[in-house]
Amino acid sequence: MKSPDELKIPLETGAGITALVYPCETAAPLATLILAHGAGAGQGSPFLVMFAKALSSRGLDTVTFNFPYTEHHRRVPDRRPVLDACYTAVVGHIRQHLPSAGTGLFIGGKSMGGRIATHVAAADPNLPVTGLVLLGYPLHPPGKPTERRDAHLGDVRRPMLIVQGSRDTFGTPPEFESLMGTLSPKPTLHVVEGGDHSFKIGHGGKGAQESIYEDVQRTLIGWIETVMRAARGTPPPRD
């Protein structure tokens, strides 16, 4: 497995941040996927590293990065304008750095990282983003179901894949049902049965958990392939 390439990305708000590019390990990359970290852990979190490595082995140039507060070893996340500006800068830099981003560029992330990706996409309809991958979307804070974080999602107007554990305290799949039909295009919701906010199932041992993660990764790759075919106007393969 190839080691990730380190990139330094300058920011208008101050010192730059570090991104890691996990190069595609197949003959030609299908697309580029940028995955941002959640609020409590940086791009070195085991979850994000595992997904980046697995997805690069399955055909994607995969990029992770640190938000400024994580880069500078602060525990409290930056305010949203800083997070948005950072993500936007990463998108611009990666579009220039990776040829596969010109073929297809998907953005998203784990929890907060995915939410910031949706704000970035919603704010700029001309941003060249092919689709969004949201791993455990934080629909609301735990225990506060009325404090919804979905008012902007109607402005995203790109394909979205939402992967949600059935036990996710930040939003269970049934809580997404009324939302799904209001968005265009309608998002794809993949439910991890028994999974929590990080898709952990808590039973069946290591092998069962690895199988869950592999299923999510296969689903993600299959969804990107479908979106890319639709963007090219290519019909799906026949069985």
C-alpha positions as CSV (number, residue, x, y, z in Angstrom):
1,M,0.0,0.0,0.0
2,K,1.3,3.4,-1.0
3,S,2.0,6.0,1.7
4,P,-0.1,9.1,1.6
5,D,1.4,12.3,0.1
6,E,1.5,15.3,2.3
7,L,0.3,18.7,1.0
8,K,0.5,22.1,2.7
9,I,-2.6,24.1,1.8
10,P,-2.5,27.9,2.5
11,L,-5.5,29.6,4.0
12,E,-6.5,33.3,3.7
13,T,-7.4,33.3,7.4
14,G,-3.8,32.6,8.5
15,A,-1.4,29.7,8.7
16,G,-2.1,26.8,6.3
17,I,-3.2,23.3,7.1
18,T,-2.0,19.8,6.2
19,A,-3.7,17.5,3.8
20,L,-2.9,13.9,3.0
21,V,-3.5,12.3,-0.4
22,Y,-4.0,8.6,-0.5
23,P,-3.3,7.7,-4.1
24,C,-5.6,5.3,-6.0
25,E,-4.1,1.9,-6.1
26,T,-5.9,0.7,-9.2
27,A,-5.0,1.3,-12.8
28,A,-6.9,4.6,-13.1
29,P,-8.7,6.5,-10.4
30,L,-12.5,6.7,-10.7
31,A,-12.6,10.1,-9.1
32,T,-11.3,12.1,-6.1
33,L,-13.0,12.0,-2.7
34,I,-12.2,14.5,0.0
35,L,-13.1,13.4,3.5
36,A,-13.0,15.8,6.4
37,H,-12.7,14.7,10.0
38,G,-15.3,15.0,12.8
39,A,-15.3,17.5,15.7
40,G,-13.4,15.3,18.2
41,A,-10.5,13.9,16.1
42,G,-8.3,15.0,13.3
43,Q,-7.4,13.3,10.0
44,G,-5.2,10.8,11.9
45,S,-8.2,9.2,13.6
46,P,-8.3,5.4,13.1
47,F,-11.7,5.7,11.4
48,L,-10.6,8.2,8.8
49,V,-7.3,6.5,8.1
50,M,-9.0,3.2,7.7
51,F,-11.6,4.6,5.3
52,A,-9.0,6.6,3.3
53,K,-6.8,3.5,2.8
54,A,-9.6,1.2,1.9
55,L,-11.2,3.6,-0.6
56,S,-7.8,4.3,-2.3
57,S,-7.4,0.6,-2.7
58,R,-10.9,0.4,-4.3
59,G,-10.3,3.0,-7.0
60,L,-10.4,6.5,-5.5
61,D,-7.8,9.2,-5.0
62,T,-8.8,9.9,-1.4
63,V,-7.9,13.1,0.5
64,T,-8.1,14.0,4.2
65,F,-7.1,17.2,5.9
66,N,-7.1,18.9,9.3
67,F,-9.2,21.9,10.1
68,P,-7.2,24.8,11.6
69,Y,-8.1,24.1,15.2
70,T,-6.9,20.5,14.8
71,E,-3.8,21.5,12.9
72,H,-2.8,23.8,15.8
73,H,-3.7,21.3,18.5
74,R,-6.8,23.1,19.9
75,R,-9.7,21.0,21.2
76,V,-12.6,23.4,20.5
77,P,-13.7,23.5,16.8
78,D,-13.3,26.8,14.9
79,R,-16.5,28.8,14.1
80,R,-18.3,27.7,11.0
81,P,-17.0,30.5,8.7
82,V,-13.5,29.4,9.4
83,L,-14.4,25.7,8.8
84,D,-16.2,26.6,5.6
85,A,-13.3,28.7,4.3
86,C,-10.8,25.9,5.1
87,Y,-12.9,23.3,3.2
88,T,-13.4,25.6,0.2
89,A,-9.6,26.2,0.1
90,V,-9.0,22.5,0.1
91,V,-11.4,21.9,-2.7
92,G,-9.6,24.6,-4.8
93,H,-6.2,23.2,-4.1
94,I,-7.1,19.6,-4.8
95,R,-8.8,20.5,-8.1
96,Q,-5.4,21.9,-9.2
97,H,-3.3,19.1,-7.7
98,L,-5.2,15.9,-8.7
99,P,-6.2,15.2,-12.3
100,S,-8.9,12.8,-11.2
101,A,-10.7,15.7,-9.5
102,G,-11.4,17.0,-13.0
103,T,-13.1,13.8,-13.8
104,G,-15.2,13.7,-10.6
105,L,-14.9,15.4,-7.3
106,F,-16.8,14.2,-4.3
107,I,-16.6,15.9,-0.9
108,G,-17.9,14.9,2.5
109,G,-16.6,13.5,5.7
110,K,-17.3,12.1,9.1
111,S,-20.0,13.8,11.2
112,M,-19.0,17.5,11.5
113,G,-16.8,17.2,8.4
114,G,-19.7,16.0,6.3
115,R,-21.9,18.8,7.6
116,I,-19.3,21.4,6.7
117,A,-19.1,19.9,3.2
118,T,-22.9,20.4,2.8
119,H,-22.6,24.0,3.8
120,V,-19.8,24.6,1.3
121,A,-21.8,23.0,-1.5
122,A,-25.0,24.8,-0.6
123,A,-23.3,28.2,-0.5
124,D,-21.9,27.9,-4.1
125,P,-24.0,26.2,-6.8
126,N,-21.1,26.7,-9.2
127,L,-18.6,24.8,-7.1
128,P,-17.5,21.9,-9.3
129,V,-18.6,19.1,-6.9
130,T,-20.1,16.0,-8.3
131,G,-21.6,14.6,-5.1
132,L,-21.3,14.4,-1.4
133,V,-20.6,11.5,1.0
134,L,-21.8,11.9,4.5
135,L,-20.6,9.4,7.1
136,G,-22.9,9.8,10.1
137,Y,-24.6,13.1,9.4
138,P,-25.2,15.0,12.6
139,L,-28.8,15.9,12.0
140,H,-29.1,17.2,15.6
141,P,-27.1,17.2,18.8
142,P,-27.7,14.0,20.9
143,G,-30.8,14.3,23.0
144,K,-32.0,17.4,21.2
145,P,-34.0,16.3,18.2
146,T,-35.7,19.7,17.6
147,E,-32.3,21.4,17.0
148,R,-32.1,20.3,13.4
149,R,-29.2,21.0,11.1
150,D,-30.9,20.5,7.8
151,A,-32.3,23.9,6.8
152,H,-29.5,24.4,4.2
153,L,-29.6,20.9,2.6
154,G,-32.2,21.9,0.0
155,D,-29.6,24.2,-1.5
156,V,-26.9,21.5,-2.0
157,R,-28.6,20.3,-5.2
158,R,-26.1,17.5,-5.8
159,P,-26.3,13.8,-5.3
160,M,-25.8,12.8,-1.6
161,L,-25.0,9.5,0.0
162,I,-25.9,9.5,3.7
163,V,-24.5,6.5,5.7
164,Q,-26.3,6.4,9.0
165,G,-26.2,3.9,11.9
166,S,-29.6,2.7,13.1
167,R,-28.5,3.6,16.7
168,D,-26.9,7.0,15.8
169,T,-27.8,9.5,18.6
170,F,-27.1,12.3,16.2
171,G,-30.0,11.2,14.0
172,T,-31.6,7.8,13.4
173,P,-32.7,6.8,9.9
174,P,-36.4,7.3,10.6
175,E,-35.6,11.0,11.4
176,F,-34.3,11.4,7.9
177,E,-37.5,10.0,6.2
178,S,-39.5,13.3,6.1
179,L,-36.4,15.1,4.9
180,M,-35.4,12.8,2.0
181,G,-38.4,13.6,-0.2
182,T,-37.9,17.3,0.1
183,L,-34.5,17.3,-1.5
184,S,-33.6,17.2,-5.2
185,P,-32.0,15.0,-6.2
186,K,-33.3,12.7,-3.5
187,P,-30.3,11.5,-1.4
188,T,-29.4,7.8,-1.0
189,L,-29.6,6.6,2.5
190,H,-27.6,3.6,3.5
191,V,-28.5,2.2,7.0
192,V,-25.9,0.3,9.1
193,E,-28.2,-1.9,11.1
194,G,-27.1,-1.8,14.8
195,G,-24.5,0.8,14.1
196,D,-23.8,3.8,16.2
197,H,-22.4,7.2,15.1
198,S,-19.2,5.5,13.9
199,F,-21.0,2.4,12.6
200,K,-19.9,0.3,15.5
201,I,-22.2,-2.6,16.1
202,G,-20.9,-3.8,19.5
203,H,-21.4,-7.5,18.9
204,G,-20.0,-10.2,16.7
205,G,-16.4,-9.5,17.3
206,K,-13.7,-8.0,15.1
207,G,-14.7,-9.9,12.0
208,A,-18.3,-8.7,12.1
209,Q,-17.2,-5.1,12.6
210,E,-14.7,-5.3,9.7
211,S,-17.5,-6.8,7.5
212,I,-19.7,-3.7,8.4
213,Y,-17.0,-1.3,7.3
214,E,-16.3,-3.2,4.1
215,D,-20.0,-3.1,3.3
216,V,-20.1,0.6,3.7
217,Q,-17.0,1.0,1.6
218,R,-18.4,-1.2,-1.2
219,T,-21.7,0.8,-1.1
220,L,-19.8,4.1,-1.3
221,I,-17.8,3.0,-4.3
222,G,-20.9,1.6,-6.0
223,W,-22.8,4.8,-5.4
224,I,-19.9,6.9,-6.9
225,E,-19.8,4.7,-9.9
226,T,-23.6,5.2,-10.4
227,V,-23.3,9.0,-10.0
228,M,-20.4,9.1,-12.5
229,R,-22.3,7.1,-15.1
230,A,-25.3,9.4,-14.7
231,A,-23.0,12.4,-15.1
232,R,-21.6,10.9,-18.3
233,G,-25.0,9.8,-19.6
234,T,-23.8,6.2,-19.6
235,P,-26.4,3.5,-19.0
236,P,-25.9,1.1,-16.1
237,P,-24.3,-2.3,-16.8
238,R,-26.6,-5.2,-17.5
239,D,-26.7,-8.1,-15.2
